[in-house]
Amino acid sequence: MHSFAHTWGIVLAGGEGTRLQSLTASTAGVAVPKQFCSLYGGASLLQEALLRALGVAPTEFVCAVVAETHRCWWEDSLSHLPTGNIFVQPDNRGTGHGVLLPLMHILMRDADAVVVVLPADHHVLDEKVLGDALRRAAVVARSSVRKVYLMGIEPDEPDPEVGYIIPAQPAWDGSAKVCRLIEKPNSDQVRALFDNGALWNSFIVVASARALVGLFEKRFMATIINMLTVARSGGNVRLAASAAARLYQRLSHVDFFCDVLEGQNAKLRVLPVPKCGWTDLGTPQCVAHALRRLPAHALSPDVASASPLRVNLAIQHARRQTPEGSEGAGATNVSADVTL
């Protein structure tokens, strides 16, 4: 049996990236969603996330969740995926629905699926370390199909820009119960969390598809039923798109971590990931932090300008530090490379 058997990857790439718009404007002043930008030239953040997914699942089991309004940016990047694995949301209704939509389709195709959910706005210096941890997590999740595993990164330093997971004592499989999730710690909490062994919340989740759907059952059963109806029409592309459009008009915004995981710690476990140079590129401050951690050769002129086809966050950040593009400048005043 293939080592990837029943392991699926879901890349979440439907967000607007509004907090980073001061760095993601094209030459025309259009704010490009951050997942379609590059940190320092070369692959986009979406493409990097797809490679992570391919490290745990075969191409036919890799899915992407995107927005219809972003089609001009993602269409080429996803051309290698099966058409049925690209889930186009008519509107952004939050990461909760972005997770649930592909889950219903996956369960119809593979009742034993184990799913690795990957946001498309991360940068990782040591992809091997993270990849090894994800593959181990898939094995653990397969042996305990009722639990949902959060990937907690061992922190390099106290960082107020990320969320934290407070773990209990680890069990035999290396996982630990989740004592508490802290989304936005204050400055006093951050040092204490770091000193007491809290982990960075990477927002990467590994679990059986059934366990993930189970998280929605208490509060969102009606949405599950409606999503299942959409999934059952998936064989007809036009019919599925029409059904999704009607459903999304009725949906409210649901955040997976704040609205779905809240109060469900008994179902959660955290698996630690060794330090790997992980950064969530959520804000300009996070981008600056990621750039400072890059090896010197990565930001050489040749590398930094290697890809003229997408917004380069390193160049944008450098321009933002100049008098013309100093902190506080609006997105439309920031130059960029040509976008896809």
C-alpha positions as CSV (number, residue, x, y, z in Angstrom):
1,M,0.0,0.0,0.0
2,H,1.2,3.5,-0.9
3,S,2.6,5.4,2.1
4,F,0.3,8.2,1.2
5,A,-2.8,6.0,1.3
6,H,-5.9,8.0,2.6
7,T,-3.9,11.1,3.4
8,W,-5.2,14.3,1.9
9,G,-4.0,17.9,1.9
10,I,-6.2,21.0,1.9
11,V,-4.6,24.3,1.2
12,L,-6.6,27.3,2.3
13,A,-6.0,30.1,-0.1
14,G,-9.3,32.1,-0.2
15,G,-8.5,35.0,2.2
16,E,-8.2,38.6,1.3
17,G,-5.0,39.4,3.3
18,T,-6.3,42.8,4.3
19,R,-3.8,43.3,7.1
20,L,-0.9,43.0,4.6
21,Q,-2.3,45.3,1.9
22,S,0.3,48.0,2.6
23,L,2.9,45.6,1.1
24,T,0.9,43.8,-1.6
25,A,-0.1,46.5,-4.0
26,S,0.7,46.0,-7.7
27,T,2.0,48.7,-10.0
28,A,-1.6,49.5,-10.8
29,G,-2.4,50.0,-7.1
30,V,-4.3,46.7,-6.8
31,A,-3.8,44.9,-3.4
32,V,-2.9,41.4,-4.3
33,P,-3.9,38.8,-1.7
34,K,-0.7,37.8,0.1
35,Q,-1.0,34.1,-0.8
36,F,-0.2,35.0,-4.4
37,C,2.8,37.1,-3.4
38,S,6.4,35.9,-2.9
39,L,8.4,36.6,0.2
40,Y,11.7,37.3,-1.6
41,G,11.3,36.3,-5.3
42,G,10.5,32.9,-6.8
43,A,7.6,30.8,-5.7
44,S,4.4,32.4,-4.3
45,L,3.3,31.5,-0.8
46,L,0.5,29.5,-2.3
47,Q,3.0,27.4,-4.3
48,E,5.1,26.9,-1.2
49,A,2.0,25.6,0.6
50,L,1.1,23.3,-2.3
51,L,4.6,21.8,-2.1
52,R,4.0,21.2,1.7
53,A,0.8,19.4,0.8
54,L,2.6,17.3,-1.8
55,G,5.0,16.2,0.9
56,V,2.2,14.3,2.7
57,A,-0.3,13.5,-0.1
58,P,-0.2,12.5,-3.8
59,T,-1.3,15.1,-6.3
60,E,-4.7,13.5,-6.7
61,F,-5.3,14.0,-3.0
62,V,-4.2,17.6,-2.8
63,C,-7.1,20.2,-2.7
64,A,-7.1,24.0,-2.7
65,V,-9.8,26.3,-1.5
66,V,-9.8,29.6,-3.4
67,A,-12.1,32.6,-4.1
68,E,-13.7,33.2,-7.5
69,T,-12.7,36.8,-7.3
70,H,-9.0,35.7,-7.2
71,R,-9.2,33.5,-10.3
72,C,-6.6,35.5,-12.3
73,W,-4.0,34.8,-9.6
74,W,-4.6,31.2,-8.8
75,E,-5.7,29.6,-12.1
76,D,-2.2,28.9,-13.4
77,S,-0.7,27.9,-10.0
78,L,-3.4,25.2,-9.6
79,S,-3.4,23.9,-13.2
80,H,-1.6,20.7,-12.1
81,L,-4.4,19.7,-9.7
82,P,-7.5,17.7,-10.7
83,T,-10.4,20.1,-11.5
84,G,-12.5,18.4,-8.8
85,N,-9.9,19.2,-6.2
86,I,-10.2,23.0,-6.6
87,F,-13.0,24.4,-4.5
88,V,-14.0,27.9,-5.6
89,Q,-15.9,29.8,-3.0
90,P,-18.3,32.4,-4.5
91,D,-17.7,34.6,-1.4
92,N,-15.3,34.6,1.6
93,R,-17.3,33.3,4.5
94,G,-14.4,32.6,6.8
95,T,-12.0,29.7,7.3
96,G,-14.6,27.6,9.0
97,H,-16.6,27.2,5.7
98,G,-13.3,27.0,3.8
99,V,-12.4,23.9,5.8
100,L,-15.9,22.3,5.7
101,L,-16.6,22.6,2.0
102,P,-13.7,20.4,0.8
103,L,-14.2,18.0,3.8
104,M,-17.7,17.1,2.5
105,H,-16.3,16.3,-0.9
106,I,-13.4,14.3,0.4
107,L,-15.6,12.2,2.7
108,M,-17.8,11.3,-0.3
109,R,-14.6,10.0,-2.1
110,D,-12.7,8.5,0.8
111,A,-14.5,7.7,4.1
112,D,-11.1,6.8,5.7
113,A,-9.4,10.1,4.8
114,V,-6.9,11.8,7.1
115,V,-6.6,15.4,6.2
116,V,-3.7,17.9,6.6
117,V,-5.1,21.5,6.6
118,L,-2.5,24.1,5.5
119,P,-2.9,27.8,5.4
120,A,-1.3,29.4,2.3
121,D,0.3,32.4,4.0
122,H,3.2,30.9,5.9
123,H,7.0,30.9,5.3
124,V,9.2,28.1,6.6
125,L,13.0,28.1,6.6
126,D,13.4,24.4,7.2
127,E,10.7,22.7,5.2
128,K,12.1,19.2,6.0
129,V,11.6,19.6,9.7
130,L,8.0,20.7,9.2
131,G,7.4,18.0,6.5
132,D,8.7,15.2,8.8
133,A,6.4,16.5,11.6
134,L,3.4,16.5,9.3
135,R,4.0,13.0,8.1
136,R,4.3,11.8,11.7
137,A,1.1,13.6,12.5
138,A,-0.8,11.9,9.7
139,V,0.3,8.5,11.2
140,V,-0.8,9.5,14.7
141,A,-4.1,10.8,13.4
142,R,-4.7,7.6,11.5
143,S,-4.3,5.6,14.8
144,S,-6.7,7.9,16.7
145,V,-9.4,8.9,14.3
146,R,-11.5,10.8,16.9
147,K,-9.0,13.4,17.8
148,V,-8.0,16.6,16.1
149,Y,-4.3,17.4,16.2
150,L,-3.0,21.0,16.1
151,M,0.6,21.5,15.1
152,G,2.4,23.6,17.7
153,I,5.7,25.1,16.7
154,E,8.5,25.3,19.3
155,P,9.1,29.0,19.5
156,D,12.4,30.7,18.9
157,E,11.5,33.7,20.9
158,P,8.5,35.4,22.6
159,D,6.4,36.8,19.7
160,P,3.3,38.9,20.4
161,E,2.1,38.5,16.7
162,V,1.1,34.9,16.9
163,G,-1.3,32.7,18.9
164,Y,-0.2,30.2,21.5
165,I,-1.2,26.7,22.6
166,I,-0.6,25.7,26.2
167,P,0.0,21.9,26.2
168,A,-0.4,19.4,29.1
169,Q,2.0,16.6,29.7
170,P,2.8,14.6,26.5
171,A,1.3,11.2,26.0
172,W,3.1,8.1,24.5
173,D,2.5,9.3,20.9
174,G,4.1,12.7,21.6
175,S,0.8,14.5,21.5
176,A,-0.6,16.4,24.5
177,K,-4.0,17.6,25.6
178,V,-4.7,21.3,24.9
179,C,-5.1,23.2,28.1
180,R,-5.8,26.5,26.5
181,L,-5.7,28.4,23.2
182,I,-4.6,32.0,23.4
183,E,-5.2,33.9,20.2
184,K,-3.8,37.4,21.0
185,P,-1.7,37.5,24.1
186,N,-0.8,40.8,25.7
187,S,2.9,41.8,26.2
188,D,2.9,40.5,29.8
189,Q,1.5,37.1,28.7
190,V,4.0,36.5,25.9
191,R,7.1,36.2,28.0
192,A,5.3,33.9,30.5
193,L,4.0,31.7,27.7
194,F,7.4,31.4,26.2
195,D,9.1,30.6,29.6
196,N,6.5,28.0,30.4
197,G,6.7,26.0,27.2
198,A,3.7,27.2,25.3
199,L,3.8,26.5,21.5
200,W,3.1,28.8,18.6
201,N,-0.2,28.0,17.0
202,S,0.6,27.3,13.4
203,F,-3.1,27.0,12.4
204,I,-2.0,23.7,10.7
205,V,-4.5,20.9,11.6
206,V,-4.2,17.1,11.1
207,A,-7.1,14.8,11.7
208,S,-9.4,12.3,10.2
209,A,-12.0,13.9,7.9
210,R,-14.7,12.5,10.2
211,A,-13.2,14.0,13.3
212,L,-12.9,17.4,11.6
213,V,-16.6,17.4,10.5
214,G,-17.5,16.3,14.1
215,L,-16.2,19.6,15.3
216,F,-19.0,21.4,13.4
217,E,-21.8,19.1,14.5
218,K,-22.8,20.9,17.7
219,R,-23.2,24.4,16.3
220,F,-23.3,24.0,12.5
221,M,-25.3,20.9,11.7
222,A,-27.5,22.7,9.2
223,T,-24.5,24.0,7.3
224,I,-23.1,20.4,7.2
225,I,-26.3,19.2,5.6
226,N,-26.3,22.1,3.1
227,M,-22.6,21.5,2.3
228,L,-23.3,17.9,1.7
229,T,-26.0,18.8,-0.8
230,V,-23.5,21.0,-2.7
231,A,-20.9,18.1,-2.6
232,R,-23.5,15.7,-4.1
233,S,-23.9,17.9,-7.1
234,G,-20.2,18.1,-7.7
235,G,-20.3,15.8,-10.7
236,N,-22.0,18.6,-12.6
237,V,-19.7,21.7,-12.5
238,R,-22.4,24.2,-13.4
239,L,-24.9,22.7,-11.0
240,A,-22.3,22.6,-8.2
241,A,-21.3,26.2,-8.7
242,S,-25.0,27.3,-8.7
243,A,-25.7,25.4,-5.5
244,A,-22.6,26.8,-3.8
245,A,-23.5,30.4,-4.8
246,R,-27.0,30.0,-3.3
247,L,-25.6,28.5,-0.1
248,Y,-22.9,31.1,0.4
249,Q,-25.5,33.9,0.1
250,R,-27.0,32.6,3.3
251,L,-23.9,31.8,5.3
252,S,-22.5,34.1,8.0
253,H,-18.7,34.5,8.6
254,V,-17.3,31.5,10.6
255,D,-13.7,31.4,11.8
256,F,-12.4,27.9,12.2
257,F,-10.3,28.6,15.3
258,C,-12.5,31.1,17.1
259,D,-16.0,29.8,16.2
260,V,-15.5,26.1,15.6
261,L,-12.7,25.0,18.0
262,E,-13.9,27.2,20.9
263,G,-15.0,25.1,23.8
264,Q,-13.9,21.8,22.2
265,N,-10.5,21.3,23.9
266,A,-11.5,17.7,24.9
267,K,-11.4,16.7,21.3
268,L,-8.0,18.5,20.6
269,R,-4.4,17.4,20.9
270,V,-1.3,19.3,20.1
271,L,1.8,17.8,18.4
272,P,5.0,19.8,18.8
273,V,7.1,20.7,15.8
274,P,10.8,21.4,16.4
275,K,12.0,24.9,15.6
276,C,11.9,25.2,11.8
277,G,11.9,29.0,11.1
278,W,8.1,29.1,10.7
279,T,6.5,32.5,10.3
280,D,2.8,33.4,9.8
281,L,3.0,36.3,7.3
282,G,-0.1,38.0,8.7
283,T,1.2,41.6,9.2
284,P,4.0,43.8,7.9
285,Q,5.7,43.2,11.2
286,C,5.7,39.5,10.6
287,V,7.1,40.0,7.1
288,A,9.9,42.1,8.5
289,H,10.6,39.4,11.1
290,A,10.7,36.7,8.4
291,L,13.1,38.7,6.3
292,R,15.5,39.3,9.2
293,R,15.7,35.5,9.7
294,L,16.6,34.7,6.1
295,P,20.2,33.8,5.3
296,A,22.1,36.7,3.7
297,H,22.4,35.2,0.2
298,A,18.6,34.8,0.0
299,L,18.2,38.6,-0.2
300,S,21.0,39.2,-2.8
301,P,19.9,41.4,-5.7
302,D,19.8,38.5,-8.1
303,V,17.5,36.4,-5.9
304,A,15.3,39.3,-4.7
305,S,14.5,40.2,-8.3
306,A,14.4,36.7,-9.7
307,S,10.6,36.6,-10.3
308,P,9.2,39.6,-12.1
309,L,5.8,37.9,-12.3
310,R,4.5,38.5,-8.8
311,V,4.6,41.0,-5.9
312,N,7.9,40.5,-4.0
313,L,7.4,41.3,-0.3
314,A,11.1,41.8,0.3
315,I,11.3,44.5,-2.2
316,Q,8.0,46.0,-1.0
317,H,9.3,46.0,2.6
318,A,12.5,47.7,1.5
319,R,10.6,50.4,-0.4
320,R,8.3,51.0,2.6
321,Q,11.4,52.0,4.7
322,T,12.3,54.8,2.3
323,P,11.0,58.3,2.8
324,E,8.7,57.9,-0.2
325,G,7.3,54.6,1.1
326,S,7.8,55.0,4.8
327,E,5.6,53.4,7.5
328,G,2.0,54.6,7.1
329,A,2.1,55.0,3.4
330,G,-1.1,53.8,1.7
331,A,-1.1,50.7,-0.4
332,T,-1.7,52.6,-3.7
333,N,1.6,54.5,-3.2
334,V,3.8,51.4,-3.0
335,S,5.4,50.2,-6.2
336,A,5.7,46.5,-7.0
337,D,6.8,44.1,-9.6
338,V,4.4,43.0,-12.3
339,T,1.7,40.7,-10.9
340,L,0.3,37.5,-12.3
